[in-house]
Amino acid sequence: MAWLFLVVAGLLEVVWAYSMKLSDGFTKPVPSVITAVTMLLSFGLLSWSMKVLPLGTAYTVWTGIGAVGAFIVGIMFLGEAASLMRIGAAVLIVGGLVLMKLSSAH
């Protein structure tokens, strides 16, 4: 269950990062509220997963999901560059996440 909560927390991190971008420096109310709510939920689920999972594993997986997810959202919805080097970096992050999962006893 901790892994499921951790993945959802990571996905919520992507949502709050994207909505923060849309909030235009917290000047737009709806994206600002979405940012705050999803941030709280994300942190809460991360905190819950850390009751079971090691700190290093949980935090690395959470930030990795957020980083790769934000990268994908940026390309798909914000017109950000999808260069070979950026894609390679994202692949390395995913590889690190897989290794963290495989090395965890939980």
C-alpha positions as CSV (number, residue, x, y, z in Angstrom):
1,M,0.0,0.0,0.0
2,A,2.9,2.3,0.7
3,W,4.1,2.0,-2.8
4,L,0.7,2.9,-4.2
5,F,0.5,6.0,-2.0
6,L,4.0,7.0,-3.1
7,V,3.1,6.7,-6.8
8,V,-0.1,8.7,-6.3
9,A,1.9,11.3,-4.3
10,G,4.4,11.6,-7.2
11,L,1.6,12.0,-9.7
12,L,0.1,14.7,-7.5
13,E,3.4,16.4,-7.5
14,V,3.2,16.7,-11.3
15,V,-0.3,18.2,-10.9
16,W,0.8,20.8,-8.5
17,A,3.9,21.7,-10.4
18,Y,1.8,22.2,-13.6
19,S,-0.9,24.1,-11.8
20,M,1.7,26.3,-10.2
21,K,3.0,27.2,-13.6
22,L,-0.5,28.0,-14.7
23,S,-1.1,30.1,-11.6
24,D,1.2,32.8,-13.0
25,G,3.0,33.4,-9.7
26,F,-0.2,32.7,-7.7
27,T,-2.0,35.5,-9.3
28,K,-4.8,33.2,-10.8
29,P,-7.1,31.9,-8.1
30,V,-8.2,28.5,-9.6
31,P,-4.7,27.2,-10.4
32,S,-3.4,28.6,-7.1
33,V,-6.0,26.6,-5.2
34,I,-5.4,23.4,-7.2
35,T,-1.7,23.9,-6.4
36,A,-2.2,24.2,-2.7
37,V,-4.7,21.3,-2.4
38,T,-2.6,18.9,-4.5
39,M,0.6,19.9,-2.8
40,L,-0.9,19.1,0.6
41,L,-2.3,15.8,-0.6
42,S,1.1,14.9,-2.2
43,F,3.0,15.7,0.9
44,G,0.5,13.8,3.1
45,L,0.7,10.7,0.9
46,L,4.5,10.9,0.8
47,S,4.6,11.3,4.6
48,W,2.3,8.2,5.0
49,S,4.5,6.1,2.7
50,M,7.6,7.1,4.7
51,K,6.1,5.3,7.7
52,V,7.0,2.1,5.8
53,L,9.5,2.9,3.2
54,P,13.1,4.1,3.8
55,L,13.5,7.9,3.5
56,G,16.0,7.8,0.7
57,T,13.9,5.4,-1.4
58,A,10.5,7.2,-0.8
59,Y,11.9,10.7,-1.4
60,T,13.9,9.7,-4.5
61,V,11.0,7.9,-6.1
62,W,8.6,10.9,-5.3
63,T,10.9,13.5,-6.7
64,G,11.7,11.3,-9.7
65,I,8.1,10.8,-10.6
66,G,7.6,14.5,-10.2
67,A,10.6,15.4,-12.4
68,V,9.8,13.0,-15.2
69,G,6.1,13.7,-15.1
70,A,6.7,17.5,-15.2
71,F,9.1,17.0,-18.1
72,I,6.4,15.1,-20.0
73,V,3.7,17.6,-19.2
74,G,6.0,20.4,-20.2
75,I,6.5,18.8,-23.6
76,M,2.9,17.8,-24.1
77,F,1.1,20.9,-22.9
78,L,3.6,23.8,-22.7
79,G,5.6,23.3,-25.9
80,E,8.9,22.7,-24.2
81,A,11.7,21.1,-26.1
82,A,12.0,17.4,-26.5
83,S,15.7,17.2,-27.4
84,L,17.6,13.9,-27.4
85,M,19.7,15.1,-24.4
86,R,16.6,15.9,-22.3
87,I,14.9,12.6,-23.2
88,G,18.2,10.8,-22.3
89,A,18.2,12.6,-18.9
90,A,14.6,11.5,-18.3
91,V,15.5,7.9,-19.2
92,L,18.4,8.0,-16.7
93,I,16.0,9.3,-14.0
94,V,13.5,6.4,-14.7
95,G,16.4,4.0,-14.6
96,G,17.4,5.3,-11.2
97,L,13.8,4.9,-9.9
98,V,13.7,1.3,-11.1
99,L,17.0,0.6,-9.3
100,M,15.7,2.3,-6.1
101,K,12.6,0.1,-6.2
102,L,14.5,-3.1,-6.8
103,S,17.0,-2.3,-4.0
104,S,14.2,-1.6,-1.5
105,A,13.4,-4.4,0.9
106,H,9.7,-3.3,1.0
